[in-house]
Amino acid sequence: MSKQKIHKTNAARLLDLHKITYDLIPYEVDENDLSAIHVAETLGENINQVFKTLVLEGDKNGYFVCIIPGNEEINLKQIALLSGNKKCDLIPMKNLIGLTGYIRGACSPIGMKKLFPTYIEESCLNFDSIYISAGQRGLQIQLNPQDLIKLLQAKIFKNS
C-alpha cells in the first residue's frame, strides 16, 4: 500500500482537543466484510484488542453505546438491566447516520452527534492499547483504553 496522507477525522480532532495520545492506523477496506474480525485480520492484530461500537435503544432510557471486543456478541438482556432498561435492541441500521453521524463500518464511539451513555467491556483493561473506529471506513484509532473511558465517561461492564 502506498504511503498516503491520512486525513484526521472528527474523532481524532476530539482526541487532539483533549490532549489524548493516539495513532491513526489505516487498513484496506472490504465493502463485503465490514466486521471487526476482518479489521483485526487485515491489521494483523489480536481480535480481542479490536473493539466494535454498537448503538442500542432501551425501552426506558433511550439510546446508549456499547464498546465490545470485535469477536463478541452483546448480551442484550444483561446490558438492558445494566443500563436501567427492561429490554433493549440494536438500533436499525438506517437510523445510524442520523443518530450518530457515522455509517456502518465506521461508527466511532468518539465524536457522535451526542454523548450517549457508554459502556465498555472490561477486557479492554487487559491491554495498553486497543483499536476503535476512527469514524471512517479504512481507519482505526489505537489508544489507551483508560483514556477512552475517561473521555467518554464510560462505565465498565462484563459482557457474559
N, C-alpha and C positions, 0 to 999 in steps of 0.2 A: 504494500500500500504506500503510495507516495505521501511524502510529508506535506500536509496542507494546514493552513491556518485554522485553528479551532475558534469558532465564534462563541463568546460567552452567552449563556442562557440566563434567563431571569433568576433561576435557582443559583447559578454561580455568582451573579451580581449581588444577591442577598447574602451569600456567604462572605463575599468581599466586604460588604457593608458591616457585617458583624465580626469582621476580622477572624474568620474561621479558616484554618488551613485545609486545603483540599487539592485534588488533582482531577482534571478533566481527562477521561480515558475514552478515546474513540474506538468503535468496533464496526465491523461490517454488518449491515442490516440485512435480514432476510424477511421480506414482506410477508412470506408464508409462515414464518415462525417468529413471532414477537415475544416468545416466552423468556423468562429469566434463565431457564435452563440453557437455552440457545446462547444467550448473552454470556453466561459463565463459560460455556464450552468455547465460544469464539475468543474470549479473553484469556482462556487457559487458567481460569480461577476456580477456587473451591465454591461449589454451588451454595454452600451454607453461608458464604460471605457475600453473595449477590442477593440483595433483598428486593422484593417487589412491593409496590404500593397498591393497596386495594381501597376503594371508596365504597362505604356501606351506608345504608339508611336504616335507622332503628325506628320502631313503631312509636316510641315515646320521645326520644331526644334528638331525632333528626339525623343529619349526616355526621359521619366520623371516618377516620382514616386508620388503616392497619398496615404496618410495615412488617413483612414476614419473609423468612428465607425463601428463595426462589423455587425450591422443590416442594414446599409445603402447601397444604390447603388450609384455609381458615376454618376453625371450629365455630360455626355460626351461633350455635346455642350458647357456648361459653362466652364469646365476645359480646353477645347481646346482653347477657347478665352483667358482665364486667362494665359495659358502657351504660348501664341503667335502663336497658330496654328488656321487653319480654321476648321480642324476636327482632331479627334484622336480616337484611339480604344485601348482596352486591347491587349497586345502582345499575340500571340499564345502560349499556354502552353508549347509546345515543344521547344520554344525559351528561356524559363525562366531560366533554369540552365546555359546555355551558356552565357547569358547576365548578370545574377546577381550572379551566383554561388550557388543559392538556388533552392530547389524543391518546388512544390506546397504544401501548408500547412505548410511551414517552411520558407517563404520569409520574412526576416527581412529587414527593411529599413537601418539598420546599417551593414556596412561591405560588401556591394555589391562590385563586381569587380571594379566598378567605382562609384564615387559620382555623381549621376544624379540630375538634378533639382528636388527638392522635395517640395510637397505641403501637408500641414496637416490641417485637418478640425478644425475650430476654437473652436468647443465644447470641444476639449482636454483641453482648458484653464479653464474649469469648475471644473477640478479635480486636487488634489495634486499629484496624480499618475495615470498613465494609463498603460495598458498592450500592448505589441507588441511581435511579434515572436522573439525568441532568435536565430533563424536560424536553428533550428532542430525541427522536429515534437515531441510534448510532452514537450516542454519547452517554457515558456514565460518570458519576461523581464518586471518587474514592475519598472517604473522610473518616475521622474518628467517630465511632458511634456515640460517645459521650457528648461530643459537640452537637450532633444531630438531635439527641434527646433534649439537650438544654435549649437549642434554638426553637424546636417545635413544642417545647413544654410537654413532651410525650410521656405517657405512662408506660411502664414496662409490664409485660404480661407473659405468661407461659401458654403457648398455643399447644393444647393437647387434646 
